Amino acid sequence: MTGSKILVLGGGFGGVQAAIEARASLDASHEVTIVDRNRVPHLCGMNPLLIVGERDTDKAGRSLGRLANRGISYVEGNIDSIDTSGQKVVTSVGTLDYDYLVIALGAAYDWDAVPGASDAYSFYDFDYARHLRRRLSRIKRGRIVIAAAKPPYKCPPAPLETAMIINWWARKKGIRKDIDISVYIPEPGPLGVAGKEASMRVRAALDRRGIELVTAAGVTEVSPNGREASFANGSSTIADIIATIPVHKIPDTVAASDVANGKPWVPVNRETLETTTANVFAIGDVNVVPSGDFAIPKAGVFAAGQGVKVGEIIASRINGSAEPEPYDGLGFCFMAYSGGRSATVGGEFLAEGGPDTVLTEPTVSGMKSKERFERDWRSFKI
Ligand SMILES: Cc1cc2nc3c(=O)[nH]c(=O)nc-3n(C[C@H](O)[C@H](O)[C@H](O)COP(=O)(O)OP(=O)(O)OC[C@H]3O[C@@H](n4cnc5c(N)ncnc54)[C@H](O)[C@@H]3O)c2cc1C
């Protein structure tokens, strides 16, 4: 009997864990392949510390080619189209067929949605983060604005965390009294997804550090010289550095396929993460899994957890073993308050009775755990 073909689209947090988990439970007759156009993805979670020089740019990536050691084939190429009725995927390096498909293509950025944003600063991808790092290394005084456009965006704590890290770094450099830091967010309050109490505590933490927080103020435009930002509440502000969090959207290839059904993000069965097509799964930032008044946050820990679950499900179907427990929506993100202390925020997002989440205090051991997480990511443990 010939083996099954498991095709994983995207080698980020979700895709890698789906491939590793499926591979670990299947014999060698089955093929597990990952396709990604980017051979060396970077860990975005390092960017808030990377922009202030607290992480090395040459230690922020991992090569998908190393997955060959684990019996997983890596194909470097662009995914052009997904045909679920014909069970094939067209890529820039050829057409691949499959028996099981995992779509883990993440969220794309719509830089055009906020005029001027693409020419301003950001820390939402590696190249932008490196550019901002160079700019910050030269600043001695002035105003820094971090401005998110609209939800959902990856890692909701990231704008708040980044403001606190810049505060810590500016103090360390002795320039804090000459630097103003403001965060503009589109939501009515910070970290709403983690509940009211966590939201109030983050507000207080920003306040104590002299960081201005402006809510219900998504950025709508940045002037061509990158020095003035306008917001959805009608206000505008001038700054020396404006760093935006871009509008997130479903990748075009996924939008054009029939798995999206015209929705903004791929709807999935919340227990199995399967799309409306059998044996086609969508995991991580590309999907939407409702959780109370919100959805499971777009974060690597959830993408990785969903990858593990889908890997288990595929292996159980191929091996004819019992279907695994339903997906539980469990996950914690780190939220650094400085280069030395990190909190965690998260919990069980699919708990009966609604999301059960908690924000811990920032601690030195929290930062040690964050550093371990970064090492684990580089060695494909997460
Ligand atoms: C500043 C910042 C801080 C963050 N901090 C944290 C944190 O502390 N903790 C946390 O858990 N998460 C954090 N995140 C979020 C985390 O990075 C994402 O949620 C996570 O990467 C999503 O995983 P994914 O597998 O769904 O998609 P991704 O990791 O985005 O992977 C998608 C992959 O698909 C590939 N791809 C896309 N389209 C195509 C195509 N057409 N052809 C070929 N390849 C394609 C891409 O190259 C990419 O490698 C942070 C994000 C940012 C920006």
PDBQT file of the ligand as one rigid body, heavy atoms in Angstrom, charges set to zero:
ROOT
HETATM    1  C1  LIG A 401       6.127  42.235  16.963  1.00  0.00    +0.000 C 
HETATM    2  C2  LIG A 401       5.515  40.869  17.171  1.00  0.00    +0.000 A 
HETATM    3  C3  LIG A 401       5.656  40.239  18.392  1.00  0.00    +0.000 A 
HETATM    4  C4  LIG A 401       5.084  38.984  18.585  1.00  0.00    +0.000 A 
HETATM    5  N1  LIG A 401       5.254  38.367  19.803  1.00  0.00    +0.000 NA
HETATM    6  C5  LIG A 401       4.735  37.143  19.985  1.00  0.00    +0.000 A 
HETATM    7  C6  LIG A 401       4.919  36.470  21.231  1.00  0.00    +0.000 A 
HETATM    8  O1  LIG A 401       5.570  36.980  22.163  1.00  0.00    +0.000 OA
HETATM    9  N2  LIG A 401       4.363  35.244  21.370  1.00  0.00    +0.000 N 
HETATM   10  C7  LIG A 401       3.649  34.658  20.382  1.00  0.00    +0.000 A 
HETATM   11  O2  LIG A 401       3.162  33.543  20.564  1.00  0.00    +0.000 OA
HETATM   12  N3  LIG A 401       3.435  35.274  19.197  1.00  0.00    +0.000 NA
HETATM   13  C8  LIG A 401       3.964  36.494  18.972  1.00  0.00    +0.000 A 
HETATM   14  N4  LIG A 401       3.774  37.119  17.772  1.00  0.00    +0.000 N 
HETATM   15  C9  LIG A 401       2.838  36.554  16.775  1.00  0.00    +0.000 C 
HETATM   16  C10 LIG A 401       3.416  35.415  15.952  1.00  0.00    +0.000 C 
HETATM   17  O3  LIG A 401       4.608  35.816  15.297  1.00  0.00    +0.000 OA
HETATM   18  C11 LIG A 401       2.398  34.956  14.918  1.00  0.00    +0.000 C 
HETATM   19  O4  LIG A 401       1.139  34.853  15.501  1.00  0.00    +0.000 OA
HETATM   20  C12 LIG A 401       2.799  33.593  14.371  1.00  0.00    +0.000 C 
HETATM   21  O5  LIG A 401       3.972  33.729  13.607  1.00  0.00    +0.000 OA
HETATM   22  C13 LIG A 401       1.694  32.963  13.522  1.00  0.00    +0.000 C 
HETATM   23  O6  LIG A 401       2.099  31.701  13.097  1.00  0.00    +0.000 OA
HETATM   24  P1  LIG A 401       1.517  31.075  11.757  1.00  0.00    +0.000 P 
HETATM   25  O7  LIG A 401       2.144  29.735  11.642  1.00  0.00    +0.000 OA
HETATM   26  O8  LIG A 401       0.050  31.163  11.724  1.00  0.00    +0.000 OA
HETATM   27  O9  LIG A 401       2.026  32.032  10.591  1.00  0.00    +0.000 OA
HETATM   28  P2  LIG A 401       3.469  32.578  10.270  1.00  0.00    +0.000 P 
HETATM   29  O10 LIG A 401       4.409  32.309  11.379  1.00  0.00    +0.000 OA
HETATM   30  O11 LIG A 401       3.281  33.981   9.826  1.00  0.00    +0.000 OA
HETATM   31  O12 LIG A 401       3.953  31.679   9.046  1.00  0.00    +0.000 OA
HETATM   32  C14 LIG A 401       3.369  31.780   7.781  1.00  0.00    +0.000 C 
HETATM   33  C15 LIG A 401       4.388  31.338   6.756  1.00  0.00    +0.000 C 
HETATM   34  O13 LIG A 401       3.750  31.243   5.480  1.00  0.00    +0.000 OA
HETATM   35  C16 LIG A 401       4.637  31.703   4.480  1.00  0.00    +0.000 C 
HETATM   36  N5  LIG A 401       3.838  32.156   3.349  1.00  0.00    +0.000 N 
HETATM   37  C17 LIG A 401       2.798  33.030   3.365  1.00  0.00    +0.000 A 
HETATM   38  N6  LIG A 401       2.272  33.153   2.133  1.00  0.00    +0.000 NA
HETATM   39  C18 LIG A 401       3.001  32.350   1.314  1.00  0.00    +0.000 A 
HETATM   40  C19 LIG A 401       2.933  32.031  -0.079  1.00  0.00    +0.000 A 
HETATM   41  N7  LIG A 401       1.987  32.542  -0.900  1.00  0.00    +0.000 N 
HETATM   42  N8  LIG A 401       3.828  31.173  -0.578  1.00  0.00    +0.000 NA
HETATM   43  C20 LIG A 401       4.788  30.620   0.220  1.00  0.00    +0.000 A 
HETATM   44  N9  LIG A 401       4.887  30.864   1.534  1.00  0.00    +0.000 NA
HETATM   45  C21 LIG A 401       4.005  31.727   2.077  1.00  0.00    +0.000 A 
HETATM   46  C22 LIG A 401       5.430  32.814   5.147  1.00  0.00    +0.000 C 
HETATM   47  O14 LIG A 401       6.683  32.982   4.510  1.00  0.00    +0.000 OA
HETATM   48  C23 LIG A 401       5.536  32.322   6.593  1.00  0.00    +0.000 C 
HETATM   49  O15 LIG A 401       6.772  31.683   6.865  1.00  0.00    +0.000 OA
HETATM   50  C24 LIG A 401       4.362  38.364  17.538  1.00  0.00    +0.000 A 
HETATM   51  C25 LIG A 401       4.242  38.988  16.298  1.00  0.00    +0.000 A 
HETATM   52  C26 LIG A 401       4.810  40.223  16.106  1.00  0.00    +0.000 A 
HETATM   53  C27 LIG A 401       4.697  40.879  14.743  1.00  0.00    +0.000 C 
ENDROOT
TORSDOF 0
